[in-house]
Amino acid sequence: MCPSRKCARRARLTVLAAMLAAGTMLAASVQAAAPWTQTLSQQALDNGFLTRLPPNVSTAFGLTKPQEGTEVRQLLTKQGHQIKTFNVSVANHDDVVVLDLNGQSGASVAYLVSRDGELRKAVSYQGAGEVKPLGAADAKAGLAREKRYWSARAKSAPAAAPATPAAQTGSGH
């Protein structure tokens, strides 16, 4: 047996070391589990192409400068006729808009989410036409698809390259 002071001190140090290790592991897991929107928002703000959202979308979501179209930093991908954009408002980084546009038909769906990935509002529209709110079930299902797509992109690309102006033409409808 050891004297009681030594044993008590050793026990406190062991507990303290275990708490530090647990805190370090917790911090690492929280950092690794950062929402897809936070990772992509930072990529867009650092490297995204500066553009504007369509005025009809800006108005529907109540964003800044709705008549002109809200200024955003944008990540863009194109697969065939399908164009997907991830947009972060320049004026308010908590306003994130995910757009899915069919370049052939002009049919579009836009999701306003917070920087934490929470759905705030979803709409559909055709070209520069009237914006229609999506029902809750359609909005959640559509955002789930977008989340899978953009989460995979967030994991696969450490930094996004800016979109070129020529590739940009399909998203401003």
C-alpha positions in Angstrom: 0.0 0.0 0.0 1.1 3.5 -0.7 0.7 6.5 1.6 -2.8 8.0 1.2 -1.6 11.3 -0.3 0.5 9.6 -3.0 -2.4 7.3 -4.0 -4.9 10.2 -4.0 -2.6 12.3 -6.1 -2.0 9.5 -8.6 -5.7 8.8 -8.8 -6.4 12.5 -9.5 -3.7 12.6 -12.2 -5.1 9.4 -13.8 -8.6 10.9 -13.9 -7.3 14.2 -15.2 -5.3 12.4 -18.0 -8.4 10.4 -18.9 -10.6 13.6 -19.0 -8.0 15.4 -21.3 -7.9 12.4 -23.6 -11.7 12.2 -23.8 -11.9 16.0 -24.4 -9.4 15.8 -27.2 -11.3 12.9 -28.8 -14.6 14.7 -28.5 -13.1 17.9 -30.1 -11.7 15.9 -33.0 -15.0 14.1 -33.5 -17.0 17.4 -33.4 -14.6 18.9 -35.9 -14.8 15.9 -38.2 -18.6 15.9 -38.0 -18.9 19.6 -39.1 -22.0 19.8 -41.3 -21.6 19.7 -45.0 -22.9 23.2 -45.3 -20.1 24.6 -43.1 -17.4 23.0 -45.1 -18.9 24.0 -48.4 -19.7 27.5 -47.2 -16.0 28.1 -46.3 -15.0 26.7 -49.7 -17.4 29.0 -51.5 -16.4 32.1 -49.5 -12.7 31.3 -50.1 -12.8 30.2 -53.8 -16.4 30.5 -55.1 -17.3 32.5 -58.1 -19.0 35.9 -57.3 -22.5 36.0 -58.9 -26.1 36.8 -58.1 -29.1 34.6 -57.3 -32.1 35.1 -59.6 -34.3 38.0 -58.4 -37.3 35.7 -58.1 -35.4 33.4 -55.7 -34.0 36.3 -53.7 -37.5 37.7 -53.3 -39.1 34.4 -52.4 -36.5 33.8 -49.7 -36.5 37.4 -48.4 -32.8 37.8 -49.0 -30.9 41.1 -49.4 -31.3 43.1 -52.6 -34.2 40.9 -53.9 -34.9 43.1 -57.0 -31.3 42.9 -58.1 -30.6 39.3 -57.0 -28.6 38.6 -53.9 -24.8 38.6 -54.3 -23.4 35.1 -53.5 -20.2 33.2 -53.6 -21.0 30.1 -55.6 -19.7 26.5 -56.1 -21.1 25.0 -59.3 -21.2 21.5 -60.8 -22.7 20.4 -64.1 -23.6 16.9 -65.2 -25.2 16.8 -68.6 -28.2 19.2 -68.4 -28.2 19.1 -64.6 -26.6 22.1 -62.9 -26.2 22.2 -59.1 -25.0 25.3 -57.3 -24.1 25.9 -53.6 -24.5 29.6 -52.8 -23.4 31.6 -49.8 -24.8 35.1 -49.4 -22.0 37.7 -49.3 -24.1 40.0 -47.0 -25.1 37.2 -44.6 -23.1 34.0 -44.5 -25.9 32.2 -42.7 -28.0 32.5 -45.8 -27.1 29.4 -47.9 -29.1 28.6 -51.1 -28.7 25.2 -52.8 -30.0 25.3 -56.4 -30.8 22.3 -58.7 -31.5 23.4 -62.3 -32.3 21.5 -65.4 -30.5 23.4 -68.0 -32.6 21.9 -70.8 -36.1 22.5 -69.4 -35.4 25.4 -67.1 -37.1 23.6 -64.1 -35.4 24.6 -60.9 -35.6 23.9 -57.2 -34.0 26.1 -54.6 -33.5 25.3 -50.9 -32.7 28.0 -48.3 -30.8 26.5 -45.5 -28.8 27.9 -42.6 -25.1 27.5 -42.4 -25.8 24.6 -40.0 -27.8 22.8 -42.8 -31.2 23.3 -41.4 -34.0 23.7 -44.0 -35.6 27.1 -43.8 -37.6 27.2 -47.0 -37.8 25.5 -50.4 -39.3 26.6 -53.7 -39.6 25.5 -57.3 -39.7 27.7 -60.4 -39.4 27.6 -64.2 -36.9 30.0 -65.7 -37.5 33.6 -64.4 -41.2 32.6 -63.7 -43.3 32.5 -60.6 -41.8 30.8 -57.6 -43.9 28.2 -55.9 -43.3 27.0 -52.3 -42.6 23.2 -52.0 -44.6 21.2 -49.6 -42.8 19.9 -46.5 -42.4 16.3 -47.7 -41.1 17.3 -51.1 -38.8 19.9 -49.5 -37.3 17.4 -47.0 -36.9 14.6 -49.7 -35.3 17.0 -52.1 -32.9 18.5 -49.6 -32.0 15.0 -48.4 -30.8 14.2 -52.0 -28.9 17.5 -52.2 -27.3 16.8 -48.8 -26.1 13.4 -50.0 -24.7 15.0 -53.2 -23.0 18.0 -51.5 -21.8 16.0 -48.5 -19.9 13.7 -50.9 -18.4 16.7 -52.6 -17.4 18.2 -49.3 -15.6 15.0 -48.4 -13.9 14.5 -51.7 -12.6 18.0 -52.5 -10.4 19.8 -50.0 -10.8 23.1 -51.8 -13.1 24.1 -54.7 -11.9 26.0 -57.7 -13.9 29.0 -58.8 -16.5 28.4 -61.5 -15.7 30.0 -64.8 -18.1 32.7 -66.1 -18.9 30.5 -69.1 -20.2 27.7 -66.9 -22.2 30.2 -64.9 -24.8 31.0 -67.5 -27.2 28.3 -66.5 -27.7 29.2 -62.9 -29.0 32.8 -63.2 -32.4 31.7 -64.6 
